[in-house]
């Protein structure tokens, strides 16, 4: 039997499959009860949910659930799927786990090392202290930790399915590290987002554990259902800023929001890519205003039109970058996570003639692997612009 606990802190559409069990994490301090099972019964750390995020539910399953051969963790917005985007049946999970030790997410490829990325948004000393604890208490994992923390891959979301015995072994290791870390670090944080430090680090530690133990991992796609409330709020505010052509106010709003919630422009939150397009639009408008005394907002200020314009602009940029690299696929691009993958030859050619050099260069940088390629692509676009004018 397989039971997958769906971690949630809000009401959601529960899958019509008894294999999935909603688990309300942080239930001990919840302001509203949704009728789901809570993580505050038996042996639990529900009152530490603000620091541990979905891990308070992971802990609860470890300590309190023993009725299934296989257990798993997913989120109310994130579910493991096959390559075609279909959720696995219980039988499919069982068949996969006859051949593999664990089922989890595909590895994320980061633009820099994991340590660099963590330090960009959190206190890197907390991650380094995690490494010290591993060296002291679990030395057989330390070399793997050092290698991987300086590389650019990780799992994400603490999403996994495994035999209950293996799941328990992982939890014993993980919480052994974190309870010691909790004793060593200052738990005073600037906001609720950064409080969830253990939840963030655990995504990477699952990758360390699987790698160090040489487990066979079946890595899957993750279906992300809907967008976060915060993402919707940003889009609503951007619509107002665009209507008023207030690029300065939009920039300040975005900068302040990203300080509190840098995750809102990550793919797992910004599922349509619109927040990232808004950020690109705001940056472009401010640069154009400073350079030319005007910006694209003087021509268009409707939200949907602006989003369509920047999607088209990025498609054009992607095509010209592809041509600049000899038609090769755009893989391993440092900033590829900033925009959705774009198929070539699928853009409105008039977009190019309406775009400033600043807008073109910014779009090209999203795809170009280096400065030389970016310059080549830009020169090709400028040549194309001249050709359009002659015609």
DOMARRO-222652 format. One record per residue (C-alpha): x, y, z; residue in three letters; residue number from 0. Coordinates in nm, 3 decimals, decimal comma, padded with zeros to 5 digits, always signed. Example, Ala and Ser with C-alpha at 12.3 -4.5 7.8 and 13.67 -1.06 7.14 Angstrom:
2
+---------+---------+---------+------+------+
!      px !      py !      pz ! resn ! resi !
+---------+---------+---------+------+------+
! +01,230 ! -00,450 ! +00,780 !  ALA !    0 !
! +01,367 ! -00,106 ! +00,714 !  SER !    1 !
+---------+---------+---------+------+------+
***
This chain:
391
+---------+---------+---------+------+------+
!      px !      py !      pz ! resn ! resi !
+---------+---------+---------+------+------+
! +00,000 ! +00,000 ! +00,000 !  UNK !    0 !
! +00,114 ! +00,354 ! -00,084 !  UNK !    1 !
! +00,010 ! +00,663 ! +00,112 !  UNK !    2 !
! +00,119 ! +01,007 ! -00,004 !  UNK !    3 !
! +00,069 ! +01,288 ! +00,243 !  UNK !    4 !
! -00,021 ! +01,618 ! +00,078 !  UNK !    5 !
! +00,126 ! +01,898 ! +00,285 !  UNK !    6 !
! -00,093 ! +02,205 ! +00,305 !  UNK !    7 !
! -00,161 ! +02,516 ! +00,510 !  UNK !    8 !
! -00,472 ! +02,616 ! +00,318 !  UNK !    9 !
! -00,786 ! +02,463 ! +00,171 !  UNK !   10 !
! -00,739 ! +02,301 ! -00,171 !  UNK !   11 !
! -00,898 ! +02,057 ! -00,416 !  UNK !   12 !
! -00,799 ! +01,720 ! -00,274 !  UNK !   13 !
! -00,725 ! +01,458 ! -00,544 !  UNK !   14 !
! -01,004 ! +01,204 ! -00,581 !  UNK !   15 !
! -00,778 ! +00,916 ! -00,482 !  UNK !   16 !
! -00,754 ! +00,763 ! -00,132 !  UNK !   17 !
! -00,378 ! +00,727 ! -00,184 !  UNK !   18 !
! -00,347 ! +01,102 ! -00,114 !  UNK !   19 !
! -00,396 ! +01,216 ! +00,245 !  UNK !   20 !
! -00,416 ! +01,593 ! +00,319 !  UNK !   21 !
! -00,203 ! +01,690 ! +00,617 !  UNK !   22 !
! -00,246 ! +02,038 ! +00,765 !  UNK !   23 !
! +00,106 ! +02,146 ! +00,865 !  UNK !   24 !
! +00,147 ! +02,401 ! +01,142 !  UNK !   25 !
! -00,195 ! +02,296 ! +01,265 !  UNK !   26 !
! -00,105 ! +02,375 ! +01,626 !  UNK !   27 !
! -00,098 ! +02,747 ! +01,549 !  UNK !   28 !
! -00,344 ! +02,756 ! +01,260 !  UNK !   29 !
! -00,604 ! +03,034 ! +01,257 !  UNK !   30 !
! -00,849 ! +02,820 ! +01,061 !  UNK !   31 !
! -00,926 ! +02,450 ! +01,051 !  UNK !   32 !
! -01,009 ! +02,295 ! +00,713 !  UNK !   33 !
! -01,111 ! +01,954 ! +00,840 !  UNK !   34 !
! -00,787 ! +01,786 ! +00,737 !  UNK !   35 !
! -00,568 ! +01,570 ! +00,957 !  UNK !   36 !
! -00,329 ! +01,792 ! +01,154 !  UNK !   37 !
! +00,040 ! +01,752 ! +01,229 !  UNK !   38 !
! -00,014 ! +01,833 ! +01,599 !  UNK !   39 !
! -00,106 ! +01,488 ! +01,734 !  UNK !   40 !
! +00,124 ! +01,229 ! +01,886 !  UNK !   41 !
! +00,497 ! +01,301 ! +01,865 !  UNK !   42 !
! +00,510 ! +01,626 ! +01,668 !  UNK !   43 !
! +00,688 ! +01,956 ! +01,600 !  UNK !   44 !
! +00,382 ! +02,141 ! +01,472 !  UNK !   45 !
! +00,460 ! +02,448 ! +01,683 !  UNK !   46 !
! +00,795 ! +02,477 ! +01,499 !  UNK !   47 !
! +00,631 ! +02,489 ! +01,157 !  UNK !   48 !
! +00,733 ! +02,853 ! +01,106 !  UNK !   49 !
! +01,095 ! +02,731 ! +01,091 !  UNK !   50 !
! +01,044 ! +02,387 ! +00,939 !  UNK !   51 !
! +00,766 ! +02,452 ! +00,683 !  UNK !   52 !
! +00,645 ! +02,120 ! +00,535 !  UNK !   53 !
! +00,904 ! +01,937 ! +00,745 !  UNK !   54 !
! +00,672 ! +01,950 ! +01,044 !  UNK !   55 !
! +00,450 ! +01,719 ! +00,839 !  UNK !   56 !
! +00,746 ! +01,508 ! +00,728 !  UNK !   57 !
! +00,830 ! +01,461 ! +01,096 !  UNK !   58 !
! +00,471 ! +01,370 ! +01,183 !  UNK !   59 !
! +00,459 ! +01,096 ! +00,917 !  UNK !   60 !
! +00,790 ! +00,956 ! +01,044 !  UNK !   61 !
! +00,679 ! +00,936 ! +01,405 !  UNK !   62 !
! +00,308 ! +00,862 ! +01,380 !  UNK !   63 !
! +00,219 ! +00,676 ! +01,061 !  UNK !   64 !
! +00,308 ! +00,307 ! +01,023 !  UNK !   65 !
! +00,020 ! +00,157 ! +00,825 !  UNK !   66 !
! +00,165 ! +00,154 ! +00,470 !  UNK !   67 !
! +00,458 ! -00,018 ! +00,301 !  UNK !   68 !
! +00,542 ! +00,297 ! +00,107 !  UNK !   69 !
! +00,495 ! +00,659 ! +00,210 !  UNK !   70 !
! +00,544 ! +00,982 ! +00,027 !  UNK !   71 !
! +00,529 ! +01,359 ! +00,053 !  UNK !   72 !
! +00,389 ! +01,609 ! -00,196 !  UNK !   73 !
! +00,235 ! +01,957 ! -00,170 !  UNK !   74 !
! -00,114 ! +02,093 ! -00,225 !  UNK !   75 !
! +00,019 ! +02,259 ! -00,544 !  UNK !   76 !
! +00,289 ! +02,010 ! -00,646 !  UNK !   77 !
! +00,246 ! +01,649 ! -00,751 !  UNK !   78 !
! +00,489 ! +01,402 ! -00,908 !  UNK !   79 !
! +00,394 ! +01,299 ! -01,262 !  UNK !   80 !
! +00,520 ! +01,089 ! -01,550 !  UNK !   81 !
! +00,684 ! +01,246 ! -01,855 !  UNK !   82 !
! +00,342 ! +01,316 ! -02,007 !  UNK !   83 !
! +00,222 ! +01,505 ! -01,701 !  UNK !   84 !
! -00,008 ! +01,235 ! -01,561 !  UNK !   85 !
! -00,010 ! +01,159 ! -01,190 !  UNK !   86 !
! +00,104 ! +00,809 ! -01,099 !  UNK !   87 !
! -00,142 ! +00,547 ! -00,981 !  UNK !   88 !
! -00,074 ! +00,342 ! -00,670 !  UNK !   89 !
! +00,014 ! +00,044 ! -00,889 !  UNK !   90 !
! +00,262 ! +00,252 ! -01,089 !  UNK !   91 !
! +00,430 ! +00,374 ! -00,771 !  UNK !   92 !
! +00,464 ! +00,017 ! -00,648 !  UNK !   93 !
! +00,607 ! -00,102 ! -00,980 !  UNK !   94 !
! +00,865 ! +00,180 ! -00,988 !  UNK !   95 !
! +00,971 ! +00,115 ! -00,630 !  UNK !   96 !
! +01,041 ! -00,248 ! -00,713 !  UNK !   97 !
! +01,324 ! -00,118 ! -00,931 !  UNK !   98 !
! +01,426 ! +00,205 ! -00,753 !  UNK !   99 !
! +01,497 ! +00,301 ! -00,392 !  UNK !  100 !
! +01,324 ! +00,637 ! -00,403 !  UNK !  101 !
! +01,103 ! +00,850 ! -00,626 !  UNK !  102 !
! +01,167 ! +01,223 ! -00,618 !  UNK !  103 !
! +01,188 ! +01,535 ! -00,835 !  UNK !  104 !
! +01,416 ! +01,593 ! -01,128 !  UNK !  105 !
! +01,730 ! +01,777 ! -01,028 !  UNK !  106 !
! +01,726 ! +02,153 ! -01,059 !  UNK !  107 !
! +02,022 ! +02,299 ! -01,245 !  UNK !  108 !
! +02,121 ! +02,626 ! -01,079 !  UNK !  109 !
! +02,305 ! +02,918 ! -01,243 !  UNK !  110 !
! +02,574 ! +02,904 ! -00,971 !  UNK !  111 !
! +02,678 ! +02,672 ! -00,692 !  UNK !  112 !
! +02,418 ! +02,578 ! -00,432 !  UNK !  113 !
! +02,620 ! +02,757 ! -00,164 !  UNK !  114 !
! +02,636 ! +03,075 ! -00,373 !  UNK !  115 !
! +02,261 ! +03,068 ! -00,438 !  UNK !  116 !
! +02,176 ! +03,003 ! -00,073 !  UNK !  117 !
! +02,400 ! +03,286 ! +00,038 !  UNK !  118 !
! +02,227 ! +03,524 ! -00,203 !  UNK !  119 !
! +01,898 ! +03,488 ! -00,013 !  UNK !  120 !
! +01,990 ! +03,357 ! +00,333 !  UNK !  121 !
! +02,266 ! +03,367 ! +00,593 !  UNK !  122 !
! +02,525 ! +03,136 ! +00,440 !  UNK !  123 !
! +02,674 ! +03,074 ! +00,786 !  UNK !  124 !
! +02,366 ! +02,863 ! +00,862 !  UNK !  125 !
! +02,447 ! +02,638 ! +00,567 !  UNK !  126 !
! +02,813 ! +02,621 ! +00,667 !  UNK !  127 !
! +02,713 ! +02,524 ! +01,022 !  UNK !  128 !
! +02,503 ! +02,246 ! +00,871 !  UNK !  129 !
! +02,818 ! +02,117 ! +00,703 !  UNK !  130 !
! +03,007 ! +02,125 ! +01,033 !  UNK !  131 !
! +02,735 ! +01,920 ! +01,202 !  UNK !  132 !
! +02,746 ! +01,663 ! +00,924 !  UNK !  133 !
! +03,124 ! +01,641 ! +00,961 !  UNK !  134 !
! +03,095 ! +01,594 ! +01,338 !  UNK !  135 !
! +02,797 ! +01,357 ! +01,358 !  UNK !  136 !
! +02,770 ! +01,193 ! +01,015 !  UNK !  137 !
! +03,125 ! +01,203 ! +00,874 !  UNK !  138 !
! +03,050 ! +00,944 ! +00,605 !  UNK !  139 !
! +02,829 ! +01,207 ! +00,436 !  UNK !  140 !
! +03,069 ! +01,498 ! +00,465 !  UNK !  141 !
! +03,276 ! +01,456 ! +00,148 !  UNK !  142 !
! +02,958 ! +01,429 ! -00,056 !  UNK !  143 !
! +02,818 ! +01,739 ! +00,114 !  UNK !  144 !
! +03,131 ! +01,942 ! +00,034 !  UNK !  145 !
! +03,132 ! +01,830 ! -00,328 !  UNK !  146 !
! +02,764 ! +01,898 ! -00,391 !  UNK !  147 !
! +02,737 ! +02,227 ! -00,203 !  UNK !  148 !
! +02,996 ! +02,367 ! -00,444 !  UNK !  149 !
! +02,816 ! +02,229 ! -00,750 !  UNK !  150 !
! +02,497 ! +02,357 ! -00,909 !  UNK !  151 !
! +02,230 ! +02,090 ! -00,860 !  UNK !  152 !
! +01,967 ! +02,006 ! -00,602 !  UNK !  153 !
! +01,629 ! +01,844 ! -00,554 !  UNK !  154 !
! +01,341 ! +02,067 ! -00,451 !  UNK !  155 !
! +01,023 ! +02,071 ! -00,249 !  UNK !  156 !
! +01,101 ! +01,779 ! -00,015 !  UNK !  157 !
! +00,887 ! +01,569 ! -00,249 !  UNK !  158 !
! +00,956 ! +01,197 ! -00,236 !  UNK !  159 !
! +00,810 ! +00,845 ! -00,214 !  UNK !  160 !
! +00,997 ! +00,547 ! -00,066 !  UNK !  161 !
! +00,961 ! +00,239 ! +00,150 !  UNK !  162 !
! +00,860 ! +00,345 ! +00,498 !  UNK !  163 !
! +01,177 ! +00,199 ! +00,647 !  UNK !  164 !
! +01,396 ! +00,404 ! +00,412 !  UNK !  165 !
! +01,184 ! +00,714 ! +00,473 !  UNK !  166 !
! +01,230 ! +00,670 ! +00,849 !  UNK !  167 !
! +01,606 ! +00,629 ! +00,806 !  UNK !  168 !
! +01,622 ! +00,954 ! +00,611 !  UNK !  169 !
! +01,416 ! +01,138 ! +00,872 !  UNK !  170 !
! +01,635 ! +01,017 ! +01,157 !  UNK !  171 !
! +01,941 ! +01,152 ! +00,973 !  UNK !  172 !
! +01,777 ! +01,479 ! +00,865 !  UNK !  173 !
! +01,624 ! +01,576 ! +01,199 !  UNK !  174 !
! +01,937 ! +01,466 ! +01,381 !  UNK !  175 !
! +02,118 ! +01,737 ! +01,186 !  UNK !  176 !
! +01,847 ! +02,000 ! +01,221 !  UNK !  177 !
! +01,779 ! +01,965 ! +01,592 !  UNK !  178 !
! +02,149 ! +02,022 ! +01,652 !  UNK !  179 !
! +02,149 ! +02,314 ! +01,407 !  UNK !  180 !
! +01,849 ! +02,462 ! +01,586 !  UNK !  181 !
! +02,053 ! +02,469 ! +01,907 !  UNK !  182 !
! +02,345 ! +02,646 ! +01,739 !  UNK !  183 !
! +02,187 ! +02,926 ! +01,534 !  UNK !  184 !
! +01,995 ! +03,243 ! +01,614 !  UNK !  185 !
! +01,627 ! +03,184 ! +01,533 !  UNK !  186 !
! +01,558 ! +03,555 ! +01,495 !  UNK !  187 !
! +01,478 ! +03,633 ! +01,130 !  UNK !  188 !
! +01,377 ! +03,944 ! +00,938 !  UNK !  189 !
! +01,049 ! +03,796 ! +00,810 !  UNK !  190 !
! +00,840 ! +03,480 ! +00,789 !  UNK !  191 !
! +00,992 ! +03,376 ! +00,457 !  UNK !  192 !
! +01,346 ! +03,355 ! +00,595 !  UNK !  193 !
! +01,225 ! +03,177 ! +00,907 !  UNK !  194 !
! +01,169 ! +02,864 ! +00,699 !  UNK !  195 !
! +01,542 ! +02,801 ! +00,690 !  UNK !  196 !
! +01,527 ! +02,429 ! +00,775 !  UNK !  197 !
! +01,276 ! +02,372 ! +00,497 !  UNK !  198 !
! +01,506 ! +02,535 ! +00,243 !  UNK !  199 !
! +01,821 ! +02,347 ! +00,345 !  UNK !  200 !
! +01,642 ! +02,012 ! +00,361 !  UNK !  201 !
! +01,573 ! +02,020 ! -00,015 !  UNK !  202 !
! +01,947 ! +02,012 ! -00,073 !  UNK !  203 !
! +02,014 ! +01,761 ! +00,204 !  UNK !  204 !
! +01,784 ! +01,508 ! +00,038 !  UNK !  205 !
! +02,013 ! +01,533 ! -00,266 !  UNK !  206 !
! +02,318 ! +01,483 ! -00,042 !  UNK !  207 !
! +02,162 ! +01,181 ! +00,130 !  UNK !  208 !
! +02,054 ! +01,008 ! -00,191 !  UNK !  209 !
! +02,395 ! +01,070 ! -00,353 !  UNK !  210 !
! +02,606 ! +00,967 ! -00,055 !  UNK !  211 !
! +02,411 ! +00,645 ! -00,004 !  UNK !  212 !
! +02,423 ! +00,571 ! -00,379 !  UNK !  213 !
! +02,049 ! +00,517 ! -00,387 !  UNK !  214 !
! +01,878 ! +00,455 ! -00,718 !  UNK !  215 !
! +01,644 ! +00,752 ! -00,765 !  UNK !  216 !
! +01,358 ! +00,770 ! -01,012 !  UNK !  217 !
! +01,344 ! +01,142 ! -01,091 !  UNK !  218 !
! +01,009 ! +01,280 ! -01,207 !  UNK !  219 !
! +00,844 ! +01,588 ! -01,337 !  UNK !  220 !
! +00,640 ! +01,795 ! -01,094 !  UNK !  221 !
! +00,298 ! +01,929 ! -01,188 !  UNK !  222 !
! +00,243 ! +02,271 ! -01,034 !  UNK !  223 !
! -00,124 ! +02,358 ! -00,994 !  UNK !  224 !
! -00,222 ! +02,723 ! -00,976 !  UNK !  225 !
! -00,017 ! +03,017 ! -00,855 !  UNK !  226 !
! +00,064 ! +03,150 ! -00,513 !  UNK !  227 !
! -00,146 ! +03,426 ! -00,361 !  UNK !  228 !
! +00,162 ! +03,650 ! -00,348 !  UNK !  229 !
! +00,221 ! +03,605 ! -00,721 !  UNK !  230 !
! -00,133 ! +03,717 ! -00,796 !  UNK !  231 !
! -00,091 ! +04,022 ! -00,574 !  UNK !  232 !
! +00,218 ! +04,133 ! -00,764 !  UNK !  233 !
! +00,043 ! +04,101 ! -01,098 !  UNK !  234 !
! -00,254 ! +04,306 ! -00,973 !  UNK !  235 !
! -00,025 ! +04,583 ! -00,850 !  UNK !  236 !
! +00,177 ! +04,584 ! -01,171 !  UNK !  237 !
! -00,142 ! +04,633 ! -01,368 !  UNK !  238 !
! -00,210 ! +04,951 ! -01,169 !  UNK !  239 !
! +00,147 ! +05,080 ! -01,205 !  UNK !  240 !
! +00,143 ! +05,018 ! -01,580 !  UNK !  241 !
! -00,190 ! +05,199 ! -01,622 !  UNK !  242 !
! -00,044 ! +05,503 ! -01,445 !  UNK !  243 !
! +00,286 ! +05,465 ! -01,637 !  UNK !  244 !
! +00,457 ! +05,477 ! -01,296 !  UNK !  245 !
! +00,778 ! +05,287 ! -01,367 !  UNK !  246 !
! +00,958 ! +05,435 ! -01,065 !  UNK !  247 !
! +00,686 ! +05,326 ! -00,824 !  UNK !  248 !
! +00,672 ! +04,983 ! -00,989 !  UNK !  249 !
! +01,046 ! +04,936 ! -00,945 !  UNK !  250 !
! +01,037 ! +05,032 ! -00,577 !  UNK !  251 !
! +00,739 ! +04,804 ! -00,515 !  UNK !  252 !
! +00,912 ! +04,510 ! -00,682 !  UNK !  253 !
! +01,239 ! +04,563 ! -00,496 !  UNK !  254 !
! +01,067 ! +04,577 ! -00,159 !  UNK !  255 !
! +00,854 ! +04,272 ! -00,235 !  UNK !  256 !
! +01,152 ! +04,065 ! -00,350 !  UNK !  257 !
! +01,336 ! +04,144 ! -00,028 !  UNK !  258 !
! +01,054 ! +03,978 ! +00,165 !  UNK !  259 !
! +00,964 ! +03,703 ! -00,083 !  UNK !  260 !
! +01,235 ! +03,631 ! -00,342 !  UNK !  261 !
! +01,055 ! +03,303 ! -00,417 !  UNK !  262 !
! +00,772 ! +03,477 ! -00,604 !  UNK !  263 !
! +00,972 ! +03,484 ! -00,928 !  UNK !  264 !
! +01,086 ! +03,123 ! -00,901 !  UNK !  265 !
! +00,929 ! +02,883 ! -01,150 !  UNK !  266 !
! +00,748 ! +02,691 ! -00,878 !  UNK !  267 !
! +00,560 ! +03,009 ! -00,781 !  UNK !  268 !
! +00,544 ! +03,205 ! -01,105 !  UNK !  269 !
! +00,396 ! +02,922 ! -01,312 !  UNK !  270 !
! +00,296 ! +03,145 ! -01,606 !  UNK !  271 !
! +00,619 ! +03,344 ! -01,605 !  UNK !  272 !
! +00,426 ! +03,672 ! -01,580 !  UNK !  273 !
! +00,598 ! +03,802 ! -01,266 !  UNK !  274 !
! +00,935 ! +03,763 ! -01,434 !  UNK !  275 !
! +00,801 ! +03,937 ! -01,744 !  UNK !  276 !
! +00,674 ! +04,221 ! -01,523 !  UNK !  277 !
! +01,017 ! +04,254 ! -01,366 !  UNK !  278 !
! +01,175 ! +04,263 ! -01,712 !  UNK !  279 !
! +00,922 ! +04,527 ! -01,822 !  UNK !  280 !
! +00,982 ! +04,747 ! -01,517 !  UNK !  281 !
! +01,359 ! +04,729 ! -01,556 !  UNK !  282 !
! +01,338 ! +04,804 ! -01,929 !  UNK !  283 !
! +01,104 ! +05,100 ! -01,879 !  UNK !  284 !
! +01,332 ! +05,261 ! -01,620 !  UNK !  285 !
! +01,643 ! +05,212 ! -01,833 !  UNK !  286 !
! +01,469 ! +05,349 ! -02,142 !  UNK !  287 !
! +01,343 ! +05,653 ! -01,951 !  UNK !  288 !
! +01,690 ! +05,729 ! -01,819 !  UNK !  289 !
! +01,851 ! +05,691 ! -02,162 !  UNK !  290 !
! +01,588 ! +05,829 ! -02,400 !  UNK !  291 !
! +01,356 ! +06,040 ! -02,185 !  UNK !  292 !
! +01,069 ! +05,807 ! -02,277 !  UNK !  293 !
! +00,985 ! +05,437 ! -02,262 !  UNK !  294 !
! +00,764 ! +05,171 ! -02,418 !  UNK !  295 !
! +00,499 ! +05,271 ! -02,162 !  UNK !  296 !
! +00,437 ! +05,584 ! -02,365 !  UNK !  297 !
! +00,308 ! +05,354 ! -02,643 !  UNK !  298 !
! +00,141 ! +05,077 ! -02,443 !  UNK !  299 !
! +00,028 ! +05,067 ! -02,081 !  UNK !  300 !
! -00,230 ! +04,786 ! -02,080 !  UNK !  301 !
! -00,111 ! +04,491 ! -01,869 !  UNK !  302 !
! -00,206 ! +04,213 ! -02,112 !  UNK !  303 !
! -00,055 ! +04,400 ! -02,406 !  UNK !  304 !
! +00,272 ! +04,452 ! -02,217 !  UNK !  305 !
! +00,293 ! +04,085 ! -02,120 !  UNK !  306 !
! +00,227 ! +03,983 ! -02,482 !  UNK !  307 !
! +00,488 ! +04,231 ! -02,606 !  UNK !  308 !
! +00,763 ! +04,097 ! -02,379 !  UNK !  309 !
! +00,675 ! +03,736 ! -02,457 !  UNK !  310 !
! +00,712 ! +03,816 ! -02,826 !  UNK !  311 !
! +01,033 ! +04,010 ! -02,763 !  UNK !  312 !
! +01,184 ! +03,716 ! -02,575 !  UNK !  313 !
! +01,083 ! +03,472 ! -02,846 !  UNK !  314 !
! +01,256 ! +03,690 ! -03,104 !  UNK !  315 !
! +01,566 ! +03,720 ! -02,884 !  UNK !  316 !
! +01,576 ! +03,344 ! -02,831 !  UNK !  317 !
! +01,562 ! +03,283 ! -03,207 !  UNK !  318 !
! +01,844 ! +03,527 ! -03,284 !  UNK !  319 !
! +02,060 ! +03,383 ! -03,006 !  UNK !  320 !
! +02,000 ! +03,036 ! -03,145 !  UNK !  321 !
! +02,112 ! +03,156 ! -03,487 !  UNK !  322 !
! +02,417 ! +03,319 ! -03,328 !  UNK !  323 !
! +02,526 ! +02,985 ! -03,182 !  UNK !  324 !
! +02,483 ! +02,807 ! -03,513 !  UNK !  325 !
! +02,133 ! +02,672 ! -03,461 !  UNK !  326 !
! +02,221 ! +02,471 ! -03,152 !  UNK !  327 !
! +01,955 ! +02,422 ! -02,885 !  UNK !  328 !
! +01,965 ! +02,674 ! -02,604 !  UNK !  329 !
! +02,079 ! +02,448 ! -02,322 !  UNK !  330 !
! +02,285 ! +02,522 ! -02,011 !  UNK !  331 !
! +02,221 ! +02,895 ! -02,045 !  UNK !  332 !
! +02,306 ! +03,063 ! -01,712 !  UNK !  333 !
! +01,975 ! +03,253 ! -01,692 !  UNK !  334 !
! +01,753 ! +02,996 ! -01,861 !  UNK !  335 !
! +01,541 ! +02,964 ! -01,549 !  UNK !  336 !
! +01,430 ! +03,326 ! -01,590 !  UNK !  337 !
! +01,191 ! +03,252 ! -01,875 !  UNK !  338 !
! +01,001 ! +02,957 ! -02,007 !  UNK !  339 !
! +01,157 ! +02,747 ! -02,283 !  UNK !  340 !
! +01,064 ! +02,902 ! -02,615 !  UNK !  341 !
! +01,035 ! +02,731 ! -02,950 !  UNK !  342 !
! +01,202 ! +02,915 ! -03,238 !  UNK !  343 !
! +01,019 ! +03,081 ! -03,530 !  UNK !  344 !
! +00,713 ! +03,165 ! -03,322 !  UNK !  345 !
! +00,714 ! +03,540 ! -03,274 !  UNK !  346 !
! +00,555 ! +03,849 ! -03,422 !  UNK !  347 !
! +00,827 ! +04,001 ! -03,640 !  UNK !  348 !
! +00,686 ! +04,353 ! -03,595 !  UNK !  349 !
! +00,791 ! +04,335 ! -03,230 !  UNK !  350 !
! +01,154 ! +04,379 ! -03,333 !  UNK !  351 !
! +01,090 ! +04,707 ! -03,513 !  UNK !  352 !
! +00,905 ! +04,845 ! -03,209 !  UNK !  353 !
! +01,182 ! +04,762 ! -02,960 !  UNK !  354 !
! +01,463 ! +04,985 ! -02,837 !  UNK !  355 !
! +01,825 ! +04,876 ! -02,819 !  UNK !  356 !
! +01,790 ! +04,859 ! -02,441 !  UNK !  357 !
! +01,490 ! +04,626 ! -02,461 !  UNK !  358 !
! +01,660 ! +04,406 ! -02,721 !  UNK !  359 !
! +01,986 ! +04,373 ! -02,529 !  UNK !  360 !
! +01,801 ! +04,289 ! -02,205 !  UNK !  361 !
! +01,600 ! +04,016 ! -02,377 !  UNK !  362 !
! +01,906 ! +03,871 ! -02,549 !  UNK !  363 !
! +02,090 ! +03,846 ! -02,216 !  UNK !  364 !
! +01,824 ! +03,606 ! -02,092 !  UNK !  365 !
! +01,944 ! +03,348 ! -02,344 !  UNK !  366 !
! +02,298 ! +03,428 ! -02,455 !  UNK !  367 !
! +02,559 ! +03,205 ! -02,285 !  UNK !  368 !
! +02,828 ! +03,474 ! -02,311 !  UNK !  369 !
! +02,890 ! +03,837 ! -02,413 !  UNK !  370 !
! +03,020 ! +03,745 ! -02,758 !  UNK !  371 !
! +02,705 ! +03,553 ! -02,846 !  UNK !  372 !
! +02,490 ! +03,836 ! -02,710 !  UNK !  373 !
! +02,670 ! +04,090 ! -02,925 !  UNK !  374 !
! +02,641 ! +03,874 ! -03,236 !  UNK !  375 !
! +02,268 ! +03,824 ! -03,181 !  UNK !  376 !
! +02,220 ! +04,198 ! -03,122 !  UNK !  377 !
! +02,401 ! +04,288 ! -03,445 !  UNK !  378 !
! +02,187 ! +04,040 ! -03,637 !  UNK !  379 !
! +01,869 ! +04,194 ! -03,495 !  UNK !  380 !
! +01,988 ! +04,544 ! -03,585 !  UNK !  381 !
! +02,056 ! +04,428 ! -03,939 !  UNK !  382 !
! +01,707 ! +04,280 ! -03,951 !  UNK !  383 !
! +01,559 ! +04,609 ! -03,824 !  UNK !  384 !
! +01,729 ! +04,799 ! -04,107 !  UNK !  385 !
! +01,596 ! +04,550 ! -04,359 !  UNK !  386 !
! +01,242 ! +04,596 ! -04,224 !  UNK !  387 !
! +01,275 ! +04,975 ! -04,259 !  UNK !  388 !
! +01,387 ! +04,948 ! -04,621 !  UNK !  389 !
! +01,096 ! +04,724 ! -04,702 !  UNK !  390 !
+---------+---------+---------+------+------+
***
